[in-house]
Amino acid sequence: MAKEITLADIAKILEKYDIVELEDVKIKGDIELELAEGGGVALPPSITQALQSIISAAHVSSSTTEAIATTAQALQSILSPGVGAGMQKAQIPATPAEEPDLELIRTEFKVAKTEWKGQIEEVTIGATSADGGTREGTVTIGGEKALPFYNFDHQMPHPPVISVDCFDIPITLAKAVRGHYEDVMEDPGEWAKKNVREFGADMVTIHLISTDPTIKDTSAKEAAKTVEDVLQAVKVPLVIGGSGNPDKDPGVLEAAAEAAEGERCLIASANLNMDYERIAKAALEHGHVILSWTQLDINAQKTLNKYLFKLGVPREDIVIDPTTAALGYGLDYAFTNIERMRISALKGDTDLAFPISCGITNAWGAREAWMKDSPIKEDSDWGPAVNRGPLYEIMTGLTLGIAGGDMFMMMHPKAAAAVKRVTQMLFGATRDEDKGKRVEMGDWVTWRGI
């Protein structure tokens, strides 16, 4: 069966296999050439070589040889200047230097906007005298109608806030942190005061860890007295945390909630692994916000939130904490978990539409954050531990801020300051040195001084 093949096909075959010439090759059949009127055709050298090989090939009739020779002569007249009557000189492609200047097509970059149907609850922590409390100011988080810092979709109503940790007894801290607090670790009130006065904390978290039976087994009454002392020492909103002991925390947090009545503190926390009903009812009775804490499980978070609804806890009194797995300890999983919750909430899942608190302090659980050297003999140098710890905390905070975190519980004062500055910039907050000028998110490349 005859197969039609063009010279262009032959040229491609020759070029593909890098064939310079054909030897002892027989090609049988008719050759048809279609030339545009007036000539002006430029053919690749490989085709000319192929035709010359055909002419010189053996075992072809004289008539065929004569026909091919005539065709080759015609082609040669096209490829060679001034050869052949009535034939025009071949068009030689312009060199790059002769090509006309190209002009880029101007276009406008536009960010596609997403229309979400859900909205995050807006929660206020702290109460001023006008609301029956003694705080000098309050903190409001949540209220988003778009993903974090997507101000082109919808401006975030409130920037993320920082709550800096203090403890009711001296505890073992990494050297990089301990150096900032050695002078106040014996006094929770002074510790909290330093967080506010020197480090600019938006809030203070008091951890009542001495109440743990395995540590000091401090009574609930003593813990309540500590809360009163901290409330007297600082006038910012408070987060009140227990020791994490499921048997002791309900009673401790009940007493703490009563001692702080009217101050609208964040009680940390209600959890499925303890008597969350007692804790939630205490928060509800004394006018506080409840932290709904679960462990990296979206379904568990939805379940606990529904239980709180049934207990009568108002939606504006709930903040969720899906657990922070820090840098080096599963940060990617925590990011995915928080981001999925935020996206689900914006899509309309009201069981998850709450501000998110992140325990960024967990970054210090990674050995790379505090160990002086790697325990692996063959490992490379980790660098100064005094820098690694704060960097671990900073990276954990900023990463989860992008995922959807509204509030960060942190420990190292410089790490807290860095996270606050960057998130404020992304939010578009004003700065004094800018004389009130708003720093737009799109200007971050040229903004100095963070």
N, C-alpha and C positions, 0 to 999 in steps of 0.2 A: 504494500500500500504506500503510495507516494505521500511524502510529507513536505509541506511548504515551510521553507525557512528563509528568513530575511538576512541581508548582509549585517544588519544590526545584531541579529542573533549570533552570527558567526563572530562578529567583533567581540561580543560579550564573552563568548566561550574562550576566545583567544586570550582576552585580557584576564579572565578569571584564572586560567591555568598558566598565565605568564608565558604564552607561546610566542616566540619571535618569528619562526618560519615553519612552514609545513614541508615535509619531505616524504616522498613515496605515498602520497595521499591522492586518491581518486574520488572525484565528485561528479556524479552523473545527474543530468537533468537540465531543465531550461533555466536561464537567468533572466529575470525581469527587473528592469531598473525604471523607477519613476523619478524624473527630475522636474523640479519646479521650473516654470517658464522663466527664461533669462538666466538660468544657472544659479550662481550664488550659493553653492553647496560646499560645505567643508566636511570631508570624511576623515575618520581617524586613520593613521598610518597602517594600523593592523589590517584594515580592509584592503588597502592597496597591496600590501604584502601577500594577502590571501589570494588576490586575483593574479598576481605575478606567479604565485605557486601553481595556480590552476593552469596558466599558460604553459608553464614549463613541465607540467605533469606528463608522464608517459602514457601511451596507449589511448590517445584520443584522436578522433578523425581530423583530417585536415580542415574540413568545413567548420568543425567545432572550434578548432584552434584559431581559424581566421575570424570567427564571430567573437570569440573571447578577446582576441587581440584588438579588434575594432572597438569593443566595449572598454577595454583597458585604456586604449588611446583616448577615447572620449573622456573617461574619468581623469586621465592624466592632464587633459586640456583644462579641466575644471580646477584641478589641484595646482597646476603650474601656470604662472602668469603668462598671458599672451600666446597661448598655444591653442590652435584650433579655431577655424573660422566661425564667427558668430558666437563664440563662447566668452562669457565674462570671467574676469579674474575671481578667484575664490575669495570669499569673505573670511578674513582672518579675525578671530575673536580678539576683542580689545584686551590689552594688558590691564592688570589691576590699577596701574597708575592712570589709565585712560578712562576708567569707569567713572560715571557721574557720582557726585557726593550724595550719600544717602541721608535722609532726614527721618528721625524717629517720630513715630505717630504719638502725638500728645494725648494723654488720657488722664482721667481723674480717678484716684483710688478711693473707693467707697467701702465702708464696712457694712456688711449685711446685718440688719437688726433682727433680733429674735423676739417674737411676741410670746411671753410666758403668761399663763393664766393664773399661776399661783403667786403667793406673796408670803415672805417670812414674817412671823409675829414680831412685833416690836415690844421689847421688854426693858423696863427701867429698873435699875438697881440703886438703892440708896433713897433716903427720904430727908428733905430739908425741914426746917421748922414749919413751913407752910403746910407740910404733909404730915406733921406730927413727929418728925424725927429731929436729929441734931446734926445731920451732915451739911457741910457747906455747899455741896453740889451733888448732882446725881450723874449716873452713867446710863445711856440708852444704847442698846444694841439691837440688831435685826432690822426688819422693815424692808429688806431688799426685794426688788422685783426683777432682778437679773443676776447673772453670775458675778462673782466678786470682781470689783474694779472694772466691770464692763460699763463704764460710764456713758459710752456711746449708745448702749441699749437703754439704760436707765441709771441715773445718778444714784449712787449709794447714799442713803439718808444719813448714815452714821459710820465713821471709821472704826476699825477694830480697836479694842482697848487692851491695856496691859494691867494685870494684877500681879504684884510682886510678892513672893512668899516670905513668910516669917514663921517661926515655930515657938511653941510654948516652953521648950527646954533646949539647951544647947545640944546640937546633933553633930554627927560626923559629916563634914562637908569637904568637897574637893578643895585643894589648896587655892585654886584660882577664885573660888567663891568665898572661902573662909576669910581671906585677907580683907574683904570688904565689910565683914560683920563681927570680927573678933571682939570689938569693944562693946557690942550690944547684945550678944547672944544669951546673956543671963537674964535679960529683961525683954519680954515680948513687946511691951509698949514702946520701948526705945527702939527696938528693931523695926517695928512698924513705922515709927516716926522717921527713922533714917531713910526708909524706902520712899517716903513721900517727900521729905524736905531736901534730901541730897540727890535722890535718883528719879524724882518726878513721877512716881507711880500713880496711875489713874485710880487704882484700887489696891487694897492689901488683902492677902489671903492668910489667915491665921490657922495653922495646922495644930490641932490639939492632940499631938501624937503621944504625949505623956500618959494619956488615958488608957493606952493599950496595956492589958494585963501582963504582957510579956516584956514591957518596958518599965513603966513606973506605976501603972494602975491608978492614976490620979482619978479622983471621984468626979462625977458629973457636976457637983457643986463647985469644986475647985476650978473645973474647966469653964464654968459660967463666969466665975470671978475674973478669969483671964480675958474672956471676951469683953467684959465690962471695962477692964483696964485698957485694952486696945482701942475700944470705942472712945474712951476719954483722951487717949494719946493722939489720935488722928481723926480728921473730919471728912475723910473720903469714904466711899462705900466699901463695905466689907464682904469678903467671902469667908464663911466659917466651915472648916473641914474637920472631920474627926480623925481617928487613927487608922481607919480601914478595917478595924476589928468588927466583924458582923454581929457579935453578941453585945459588944459594949457601945457601939456607935449610936444606936437608936436612943438610948437614955441620955447620952452625952449631948447629942444634937437637939433633943427635946429641951434640955436645960439651957443650952446656948441660945436657942430660939426664943425662949422666954426672957432671958437676960437682955436680949437685943430687941425686945418688942418695939415696934414702931419705926425701926431703922431700915426696914426693907433690905435685909442682907440676902446674900445668896447662900442657901444652906446646902452643903456638899457632903453627902448626896444621898438620894434615894437609889437603891439598887435592888435588882431581883434576888440577889443572894443574901439579903438581910430583910428585916422588917420595915419595908419601905412605907407601909401604911402609917406607922407611928411617926416617921420622919416627915412625911408629906402632911399629915394632919397638924403636926406642930408648926410647920412652916405656914400652913393655911390659917391656923388659929392666931398666930402672932404677927401676921402681915409680912411674910417674907417670900422670896422667890426660891423655887426648888430646883436643884440640879439633878436632872434625870440621867443617870450614868449607866451605860452598858459597855460591853467589851467586844468591840469590833464585829458587831452583828446587827445588821439592819432590822431583821425581823424581831430581835429581842428589844431593840429600841422602840419600834412601833408598839410592841406588846406593853412595855412599861409605860409608855405615854398614854395608852388607852386606859390602863389601870389608874393612872393619875386623874384622867378625865372623870372616871367613875367615882373617884373620891371627892370630886367637886373642885379640884384645883383649876383655877381659871387659866386659859391659854396664855394670857399675858404674864403669868407667874411661872413659866417653865422655860428653862434653858437646858439644852441637851449636851451631853458629853459622851461621844462614841468611843472614847479612849484614844490616846495618842501613842502610837508605836513610833518611836523617834528615829532619827537618822542612825543607821547602824543596827536598828532593832525592828525593822519592818515598816519604815516610813512609807514605802510605796503602797503597802496594804492599807495603812491609815489614810493616805491621800485618796485612794480609790473609794474607800468606804465613805469618807466625808463628802467627796464629790458626788457620789451616787445619791446620797441623802439630799444634798442641796438641789441636784437636778430633779429628783423625784418631787421634792417640795414645790419647786417652781413649775413643774408640770401639773400640779394640783393635788398632790398627796398631803392632805392636811395633818396627817399623823406625824409627819416629819418636818413640818413648816415652822421650825423654831431656831433661834440663834444657837450657834455651836460654840462651846467652850473647849479649848485644847490645853491639855497639861504638858506644856512645852518643857517643863522641868524634867520630864522623863528622859530628855536627851542625855542627862548625866548618868543614866543607867548604862550607857554604852562605855565599855572599858577604854575605847579609843579617846573618849572625852576627858578622862582624868588620869589614866595611867602614865607614868613618866616615860616608860619605854615599852616597846612591844615584847611580850613574853616569848615570842618566836625568835629563836636565835638568828635564823636566816633572813628575817624580815628587814625591810628598809627602815631608815630613821623616820619616826613619826613626827618629829618636830616638837617645839616647845608645848608642853601640856597647858601652859597658861593661856595659849591662844586657841588650842584645839577645842577645849570645852565650850567657851563662848561661841565659837564658830559652829559647833554642833547644835547649840541651842538656837542660834540665829537661822541656820538653814532649816531646822525643823519648823520654826515659827513661820518663816516666809513661805515655805512649801505648803503648809496647811492653811495659811492665809489665802493662798491662791485657790485652794480646794474649797474653801467656804467657811473657814474659822472666823468668828466674830470677836472672840475673847481669848487671850493667851495668859495662862498662869506660868510665870517665869521666875528665874532665880538670880542669874548673873545680871547685875545692874547695867553693864555696858551692852550685853546681848539684848536686854529689854529695850534699851534706848535705840539700838540699831533697828530692831524690828518695828518699833514705833515710828521712827523717821521714814523708813521705806514705805510702810503701809499708809502713812499719812500722805506721802507724796503720791502714791498710786491712787489714793482716794481723791486727791486734788485739794488738800487742805491749804490754807493760806499760811504764810510765814511772816514773822515780824520784819525781817530784812527785805522782804519783797514789798513792804508798805501796803500790805493787804492784797497784793496781786495774787490771783488764783493760779496755782501751778497745775496746768492741765496734764492729764495722763500722757498725751501724745508728745509732751515736751520733755519727757524724762531723759532723753539722750543728751540734751544740752543743759539740764539743770545741774547746778553745782551746790556743794555744801551739805550733802546728806551725811 
